[in-house]
Amino acid sequence: MALKCGIVGLPNVGKSTLFNCLSNAKAQSANFPFCTIEPNLGTITVPDPRLEALEKLVKPERVVPTTMEIVDIAGLVKGASKGEGLGNQFLANIRETDAIIHVLRCFDDGNIIHVDGSVNPMRDKEIIDIELQLKDLETVEKRLQTIARNLKSGDKEVVKENEILLRIKSELEKGNSVRSIDFEETEQEIVKKAQLITSKPVLYLCNVDEASVKSGNQYVDQVREGVKNEKAEVLVIGAKIEADITELETYEERQLFLEELGLEEPGVNRLIRSAYNLLDLQTYFTAGVKEVRAWTIKKGMTAPQAAGVIHTDFEKGFIRAEVMKYNDFVQYGSEAGVKDAGKFRVEGKEYTVEDGDLMHFRFNV
């Protein structure tokens, strides 16, 4: 599943530091705006403790976790929608992602220049929101002009698209993002086709100092209050701390460091899981002596569609899926144990795969 999360924010809020922690890629990180010009793409492993449990039970030759892609997009500035900074290029890069991680600076540090001279996460958020909304407004207006000549024909689809676009235009002009509009299921396809940046799901990431990493601070409180009506998750992470963790060589050293901070796990683990969820993804497993593997699928996929993620032939020639629930497999210790307990299931083409299912597909090409 080639789905991407884009990391966005103003210059110098900690995006590239965070990206380095996520992917171990060496994105430039310097104390000046426009350090990152080309978007950096990293493929990251999704942490899943269920794989460790399956490994202990199955004892396979190898374990393959699932992955996702993160794009570090250069810092946007005021006027980006009109091409300021490197605006057009940045906005095009955001358009190619499926969800947005919006990094907000929530720490004071006189040694790190803020592009607008002071720390104010809600102002920073608004600058980015406005630029993205202006770009979407431009896209919608162009589309409305294109379909205007076909309106007179009375084509129902064109009339419907026009109505939806006018509604979107009105909301954007009020300063609302497309994701805040409630659309009926029949309208979703038209909205999706428009490829609007502010229709993408968003996660707000508050980058804090060490003292605030556990319980947040006044800036984090401002963000939580400011986005409470957006149905968006707010995560608190200290990018500098995460960078320090990645420098430690052993698992024991990292755990000791986390304990000293009063944390159970690195913040990037929480971020990756949240981003995975933001992309509307879930995991199923295949487990055998050769390999225990996690597979990524979109929520709501049927058994044949899930099989197709392994190989298109599996979907084309799908006969049935043999399914065990993860909790049952762990409880009874093996496939034989699950069968003896009467928990082994055989499912057909209509079965909707659930997160954590252990699956084996029968197919005929």
Protein Blocks (a to p, Z undefined) as FASTA:
>chain_A
ZZddddeddehiopmmmmmmmnopacddddbehkbmbdcddddddddfklmmmmmmnopa
bdcdddddddddddddehklnopajlmmmmmmmmmpmbdcddddfbdcfklccfklpacf
klmmmmmmmmmmmmmmmmmmmmmmmmmmmmmnopaklmmmmmmmmmmmmmmmnopafklp
ccdfklmmmmmmnopaklpccdddddddfklmmnopfklmmmmmmmmmnopacddddfkl
mmmmmmpmbfklmmmmmmmnopabdfklmmmmmmmmmnopacdddddfkbccdddddehi
afklmmmmmpmklmmmocbdcdddfklmmmnopaklmmmnopaccddfklccdehiacdd
dddZZ
